[in-house]
Amino acid sequence: MEGRLCIYCNASFSPNKYSPRQKVCSNEECQKKRQLESMRGWRKKNPNYFKFSESKGVEWLEMQRRRSKEWRDKNPDKVRSYRKAHSDEYRGYMREYMRQYRQKRATAPDVSNPGPEVPPNS
């Protein structure tokens, strides 16, 4: 088979005979980049996959929230150690998340104070 250049590190490699369209070498770092890029692409194509589905009902949502909270309460060190090990990524993620949250809140109509009610025209 012909040699190819990896799209990430430009190293020459021979593609797997079962995957002739292979574009990435078997280097662990290159494979990690390929996987992350693939996940980002999938999430971009399926933005609502992990969102709450109204068809499942409020009880389902409450159960999921309760299960998550119970897991976090039982495993506080896992969350802390993950955040500590990935602090830069976590800070960046939270910064972006809060920026989007504030932007969404700023553009959302205020339903808590609807203002004076206007009687319909007769």
PyMOL CGO cylinders between C-alpha atoms (Angstrom):
from pymol import cmd
from pymol.cgo import CYLINDER

trace = [
    CYLINDER, 0.00, 0.00, 0.00, 1.04, 3.57, -0.57, 0.3, 1, 1, 1, 1, 1, 1,
    CYLINDER, 1.04, 3.57, -0.57, 2.23, 5.78, 2.26, 0.3, 1, 1, 1, 1, 1, 1,
    CYLINDER, 2.23, 5.78, 2.26, 0.08, 8.66, 3.41, 0.3, 1, 1, 1, 1, 1, 1,
    CYLINDER, 0.08, 8.66, 3.41, 0.65, 11.72, 5.53, 0.3, 1, 1, 1, 1, 1, 1,
    CYLINDER, 0.65, 11.72, 5.53, -1.24, 12.08, 8.80, 0.3, 1, 1, 1, 1, 1, 1,
    CYLINDER, -1.24, 12.08, 8.80, -3.50, 15.16, 8.74, 0.3, 1, 1, 1, 1, 1, 1,
    CYLINDER, -3.50, 15.16, 8.74, -2.39, 16.09, 12.28, 0.3, 1, 1, 1, 1, 1, 1,
    CYLINDER, -2.39, 16.09, 12.28, 1.34, 15.37, 12.56, 0.3, 1, 1, 1, 1, 1, 1,
    CYLINDER, 1.34, 15.37, 12.56, 2.26, 14.98, 8.85, 0.3, 1, 1, 1, 1, 1, 1,
    CYLINDER, 2.26, 14.98, 8.85, 4.02, 11.68, 9.60, 0.3, 1, 1, 1, 1, 1, 1,
    CYLINDER, 4.02, 11.68, 9.60, 4.01, 9.04, 6.89, 0.3, 1, 1, 1, 1, 1, 1,
    CYLINDER, 4.01, 9.04, 6.89, 1.92, 5.92, 7.58, 0.3, 1, 1, 1, 1, 1, 1,
    CYLINDER, 1.92, 5.92, 7.58, 0.33, 2.99, 5.75, 0.3, 1, 1, 1, 1, 1, 1,
    CYLINDER, 0.33, 2.99, 5.75, -3.46, 2.92, 6.01, 0.3, 1, 1, 1, 1, 1, 1,
    CYLINDER, -3.46, 2.92, 6.01, -5.15, -0.14, 7.47, 0.3, 1, 1, 1, 1, 1, 1,
    CYLINDER, -5.15, -0.14, 7.47, -6.26, -2.56, 4.74, 0.3, 1, 1, 1, 1, 1, 1,
    CYLINDER, -6.26, -2.56, 4.74, -9.76, -2.60, 6.24, 0.3, 1, 1, 1, 1, 1, 1,
    CYLINDER, -9.76, -2.60, 6.24, -9.96, 1.19, 6.33, 0.3, 1, 1, 1, 1, 1, 1,
    CYLINDER, -9.96, 1.19, 6.33, -8.58, 2.42, 3.00, 0.3, 1, 1, 1, 1, 1, 1,
    CYLINDER, -8.58, 2.42, 3.00, -9.82, 6.00, 3.58, 0.3, 1, 1, 1, 1, 1, 1,
    CYLINDER, -9.82, 6.00, 3.58, -7.77, 6.34, 6.78, 0.3, 1, 1, 1, 1, 1, 1,
    CYLINDER, -7.77, 6.34, 6.78, -6.33, 9.85, 7.15, 0.3, 1, 1, 1, 1, 1, 1,
    CYLINDER, -6.33, 9.85, 7.15, -4.78, 9.69, 10.63, 0.3, 1, 1, 1, 1, 1, 1,
    CYLINDER, -4.78, 9.69, 10.63, -1.78, 7.69, 11.82, 0.3, 1, 1, 1, 1, 1, 1,
    CYLINDER, -1.78, 7.69, 11.82, -1.93, 5.40, 14.86, 0.3, 1, 1, 1, 1, 1, 1,
    CYLINDER, -1.93, 5.40, 14.86, -0.11, 7.85, 17.13, 0.3, 1, 1, 1, 1, 1, 1,
    CYLINDER, -0.11, 7.85, 17.13, -2.07, 8.19, 20.38, 0.3, 1, 1, 1, 1, 1, 1,
    CYLINDER, -2.07, 8.19, 20.38, -2.16, 12.01, 20.25, 0.3, 1, 1, 1, 1, 1, 1,
    CYLINDER, -2.16, 12.01, 20.25, -3.39, 12.01, 16.64, 0.3, 1, 1, 1, 1, 1, 1,
    CYLINDER, -3.39, 12.01, 16.64, -6.08, 9.44, 17.45, 0.3, 1, 1, 1, 1, 1, 1,
    CYLINDER, -6.08, 9.44, 17.45, -7.22, 11.54, 20.43, 0.3, 1, 1, 1, 1, 1, 1,
    CYLINDER, -7.22, 11.54, 20.43, -7.50, 14.62, 18.18, 0.3, 1, 1, 1, 1, 1, 1,
    CYLINDER, -7.50, 14.62, 18.18, -9.44, 12.60, 15.59, 0.3, 1, 1, 1, 1, 1, 1,
    CYLINDER, -9.44, 12.60, 15.59, -11.86, 11.31, 18.23, 0.3, 1, 1, 1, 1, 1, 1,
    CYLINDER, -11.86, 11.31, 18.23, -12.45, 14.78, 19.70, 0.3, 1, 1, 1, 1, 1, 1,
    CYLINDER, -12.45, 14.78, 19.70, -13.02, 16.26, 16.24, 0.3, 1, 1, 1, 1, 1, 1,
    CYLINDER, -13.02, 16.26, 16.24, -15.43, 13.45, 15.43, 0.3, 1, 1, 1, 1, 1, 1,
    CYLINDER, -15.43, 13.45, 15.43, -17.38, 14.02, 18.65, 0.3, 1, 1, 1, 1, 1, 1,
    CYLINDER, -17.38, 14.02, 18.65, -17.57, 17.76, 18.00, 0.3, 1, 1, 1, 1, 1, 1,
    CYLINDER, -17.57, 17.76, 18.00, -18.91, 17.11, 14.51, 0.3, 1, 1, 1, 1, 1, 1,
    CYLINDER, -18.91, 17.11, 14.51, -21.49, 14.64, 15.78, 0.3, 1, 1, 1, 1, 1, 1,
    CYLINDER, -21.49, 14.64, 15.78, -22.67, 17.02, 18.50, 0.3, 1, 1, 1, 1, 1, 1,
    CYLINDER, -22.67, 17.02, 18.50, -22.91, 19.84, 15.96, 0.3, 1, 1, 1, 1, 1, 1,
    CYLINDER, -22.91, 19.84, 15.96, -25.12, 17.66, 13.73, 0.3, 1, 1, 1, 1, 1, 1,
    CYLINDER, -25.12, 17.66, 13.73, -27.21, 16.46, 16.71, 0.3, 1, 1, 1, 1, 1, 1,
    CYLINDER, -27.21, 16.46, 16.71, -27.47, 19.50, 19.00, 0.3, 1, 1, 1, 1, 1, 1,
    CYLINDER, -27.47, 19.50, 19.00, -30.59, 18.37, 20.85, 0.3, 1, 1, 1, 1, 1, 1,
    CYLINDER, -30.59, 18.37, 20.85, -29.57, 14.76, 21.48, 0.3, 1, 1, 1, 1, 1, 1,
    CYLINDER, -29.57, 14.76, 21.48, -28.69, 15.32, 25.14, 0.3, 1, 1, 1, 1, 1, 1,
    CYLINDER, -28.69, 15.32, 25.14, -31.42, 17.87, 25.78, 0.3, 1, 1, 1, 1, 1, 1,
    CYLINDER, -31.42, 17.87, 25.78, -34.53, 17.18, 27.82, 0.3, 1, 1, 1, 1, 1, 1,
    CYLINDER, -34.53, 17.18, 27.82, -37.36, 15.70, 25.80, 0.3, 1, 1, 1, 1, 1, 1,
    CYLINDER, -37.36, 15.70, 25.80, -40.78, 16.95, 26.88, 0.3, 1, 1, 1, 1, 1, 1,
    CYLINDER, -40.78, 16.95, 26.88, -42.25, 13.60, 25.87, 0.3, 1, 1, 1, 1, 1, 1,
    CYLINDER, -42.25, 13.60, 25.87, -40.46, 11.94, 28.81, 0.3, 1, 1, 1, 1, 1, 1,
    CYLINDER, -40.46, 11.94, 28.81, -42.29, 14.07, 31.34, 0.3, 1, 1, 1, 1, 1, 1,
    CYLINDER, -42.29, 14.07, 31.34, -41.36, 16.10, 34.38, 0.3, 1, 1, 1, 1, 1, 1,
    CYLINDER, -41.36, 16.10, 34.38, -41.09, 12.99, 36.59, 0.3, 1, 1, 1, 1, 1, 1,
    CYLINDER, -41.09, 12.99, 36.59, -38.33, 11.61, 34.37, 0.3, 1, 1, 1, 1, 1, 1,
    CYLINDER, -38.33, 11.61, 34.37, -36.42, 14.88, 34.52, 0.3, 1, 1, 1, 1, 1, 1,
    CYLINDER, -36.42, 14.88, 34.52, -36.73, 15.05, 38.31, 0.3, 1, 1, 1, 1, 1, 1,
    CYLINDER, -36.73, 15.05, 38.31, -35.54, 11.45, 38.62, 0.3, 1, 1, 1, 1, 1, 1,
    CYLINDER, -35.54, 11.45, 38.62, -32.48, 12.21, 36.46, 0.3, 1, 1, 1, 1, 1, 1,
    CYLINDER, -32.48, 12.21, 36.46, -31.65, 15.27, 38.55, 0.3, 1, 1, 1, 1, 1, 1,
    CYLINDER, -31.65, 15.27, 38.55, -32.06, 13.29, 41.78, 0.3, 1, 1, 1, 1, 1, 1,
    CYLINDER, -32.06, 13.29, 41.78, -29.85, 10.44, 40.52, 0.3, 1, 1, 1, 1, 1, 1,
    CYLINDER, -29.85, 10.44, 40.52, -27.14, 12.88, 39.44, 0.3, 1, 1, 1, 1, 1, 1,
    CYLINDER, -27.14, 12.88, 39.44, -27.20, 14.68, 42.78, 0.3, 1, 1, 1, 1, 1, 1,
    CYLINDER, -27.20, 14.68, 42.78, -27.05, 11.39, 44.69, 0.3, 1, 1, 1, 1, 1, 1,
    CYLINDER, -27.05, 11.39, 44.69, -24.05, 10.27, 42.63, 0.3, 1, 1, 1, 1, 1, 1,
    CYLINDER, -24.05, 10.27, 42.63, -22.26, 13.60, 43.18, 0.3, 1, 1, 1, 1, 1, 1,
    CYLINDER, -22.26, 13.60, 43.18, -23.01, 13.41, 46.93, 0.3, 1, 1, 1, 1, 1, 1,
    CYLINDER, -23.01, 13.41, 46.93, -21.59, 9.84, 47.11, 0.3, 1, 1, 1, 1, 1, 1,
    CYLINDER, -21.59, 9.84, 47.11, -18.54, 10.68, 44.95, 0.3, 1, 1, 1, 1, 1, 1,
    CYLINDER, -18.54, 10.68, 44.95, -17.43, 14.22, 45.88, 0.3, 1, 1, 1, 1, 1, 1,
    CYLINDER, -17.43, 14.22, 45.88, -13.75, 13.39, 45.40, 0.3, 1, 1, 1, 1, 1, 1,
    CYLINDER, -13.75, 13.39, 45.40, -14.27, 12.24, 41.80, 0.3, 1, 1, 1, 1, 1, 1,
    CYLINDER, -14.27, 12.24, 41.80, -15.72, 15.59, 40.77, 0.3, 1, 1, 1, 1, 1, 1,
    CYLINDER, -15.72, 15.59, 40.77, -13.06, 17.53, 42.71, 0.3, 1, 1, 1, 1, 1, 1,
    CYLINDER, -13.06, 17.53, 42.71, -10.17, 15.47, 41.36, 0.3, 1, 1, 1, 1, 1, 1,
    CYLINDER, -10.17, 15.47, 41.36, -11.47, 15.74, 37.78, 0.3, 1, 1, 1, 1, 1, 1,
    CYLINDER, -11.47, 15.74, 37.78, -11.82, 19.50, 38.05, 0.3, 1, 1, 1, 1, 1, 1,
    CYLINDER, -11.82, 19.50, 38.05, -8.38, 19.80, 39.59, 0.3, 1, 1, 1, 1, 1, 1,
    CYLINDER, -8.38, 19.80, 39.59, -6.77, 17.63, 36.88, 0.3, 1, 1, 1, 1, 1, 1,
    CYLINDER, -6.77, 17.63, 36.88, -8.58, 19.53, 34.11, 0.3, 1, 1, 1, 1, 1, 1,
    CYLINDER, -8.58, 19.53, 34.11, -8.77, 22.97, 35.72, 0.3, 1, 1, 1, 1, 1, 1,
    CYLINDER, -8.77, 22.97, 35.72, -7.85, 24.98, 32.61, 0.3, 1, 1, 1, 1, 1, 1,
    CYLINDER, -7.85, 24.98, 32.61, -10.34, 23.12, 30.41, 0.3, 1, 1, 1, 1, 1, 1,
    CYLINDER, -10.34, 23.12, 30.41, -13.00, 23.33, 33.13, 0.3, 1, 1, 1, 1, 1, 1,
    CYLINDER, -13.00, 23.33, 33.13, -12.51, 27.07, 33.63, 0.3, 1, 1, 1, 1, 1, 1,
    CYLINDER, -12.51, 27.07, 33.63, -12.72, 27.67, 29.89, 0.3, 1, 1, 1, 1, 1, 1,
    CYLINDER, -12.72, 27.67, 29.89, -15.83, 25.52, 29.62, 0.3, 1, 1, 1, 1, 1, 1,
    CYLINDER, -15.83, 25.52, 29.62, -17.54, 27.29, 32.53, 0.3, 1, 1, 1, 1, 1, 1,
    CYLINDER, -17.54, 27.29, 32.53, -16.55, 30.72, 31.23, 0.3, 1, 1, 1, 1, 1, 1,
    CYLINDER, -16.55, 30.72, 31.23, -18.13, 29.94, 27.85, 0.3, 1, 1, 1, 1, 1, 1,
    CYLINDER, -18.13, 29.94, 27.85, -21.17, 28.29, 29.45, 0.3, 1, 1, 1, 1, 1, 1,
    CYLINDER, -21.17, 28.29, 29.45, -21.84, 31.32, 31.67, 0.3, 1, 1, 1, 1, 1, 1,
    CYLINDER, -21.84, 31.32, 31.67, -21.29, 33.72, 28.77, 0.3, 1, 1, 1, 1, 1, 1,
    CYLINDER, -21.29, 33.72, 28.77, -23.95, 31.89, 26.75, 0.3, 1, 1, 1, 1, 1, 1,
    CYLINDER, -23.95, 31.89, 26.75, -26.23, 31.67, 29.80, 0.3, 1, 1, 1, 1, 1, 1,
    CYLINDER, -26.23, 31.67, 29.80, -26.01, 35.42, 30.45, 0.3, 1, 1, 1, 1, 1, 1,
    CYLINDER, -26.01, 35.42, 30.45, -26.54, 36.18, 26.78, 0.3, 1, 1, 1, 1, 1, 1,
    CYLINDER, -26.54, 36.18, 26.78, -29.63, 33.97, 26.72, 0.3, 1, 1, 1, 1, 1, 1,
    CYLINDER, -29.63, 33.97, 26.72, -30.98, 35.60, 29.89, 0.3, 1, 1, 1, 1, 1, 1,
    CYLINDER, -30.98, 35.60, 29.89, -30.39, 39.09, 28.48, 0.3, 1, 1, 1, 1, 1, 1,
    CYLINDER, -30.39, 39.09, 28.48, -32.36, 38.36, 25.31, 0.3, 1, 1, 1, 1, 1, 1,
    CYLINDER, -32.36, 38.36, 25.31, -35.18, 36.36, 26.97, 0.3, 1, 1, 1, 1, 1, 1,
    CYLINDER, -35.18, 36.36, 26.97, -38.41, 38.24, 27.72, 0.3, 1, 1, 1, 1, 1, 1,
    CYLINDER, -38.41, 38.24, 27.72, -39.04, 38.93, 31.40, 0.3, 1, 1, 1, 1, 1, 1,
    CYLINDER, -39.04, 38.93, 31.40, -42.10, 36.85, 32.32, 0.3, 1, 1, 1, 1, 1, 1,
    CYLINDER, -42.10, 36.85, 32.32, -41.86, 37.52, 36.06, 0.3, 1, 1, 1, 1, 1, 1,
    CYLINDER, -41.86, 37.52, 36.06, -43.19, 41.07, 35.61, 0.3, 1, 1, 1, 1, 1, 1,
    CYLINDER, -43.19, 41.07, 35.61, -45.57, 41.10, 32.64, 0.3, 1, 1, 1, 1, 1, 1,
    CYLINDER, -45.57, 41.10, 32.64, -46.74, 44.69, 33.25, 0.3, 1, 1, 1, 1, 1, 1,
    CYLINDER, -46.74, 44.69, 33.25, -50.28, 46.05, 33.26, 0.3, 1, 1, 1, 1, 1, 1,
    CYLINDER, -50.28, 46.05, 33.26, -52.94, 43.92, 31.64, 0.3, 1, 1, 1, 1, 1, 1,
    CYLINDER, -52.94, 43.92, 31.64, -54.60, 45.56, 28.66, 0.3, 1, 1, 1, 1, 1, 1,
    CYLINDER, -54.60, 45.56, 28.66, -58.31, 44.78, 28.25, 0.3, 1, 1, 1, 1, 1, 1,
    CYLINDER, -58.31, 44.78, 28.25, -59.28, 43.40, 24.84, 0.3, 1, 1, 1, 1, 1, 1,
    CYLINDER, -59.28, 43.40, 24.84, -61.09, 45.69, 22.40, 0.3, 1, 1, 1, 1, 1, 1,
    CYLINDER, -61.09, 45.69, 22.40, -64.79, 45.02, 22.17, 0.3, 1, 1, 1, 1, 1, 1,
]
cmd.load_cgo(trace, "trace")
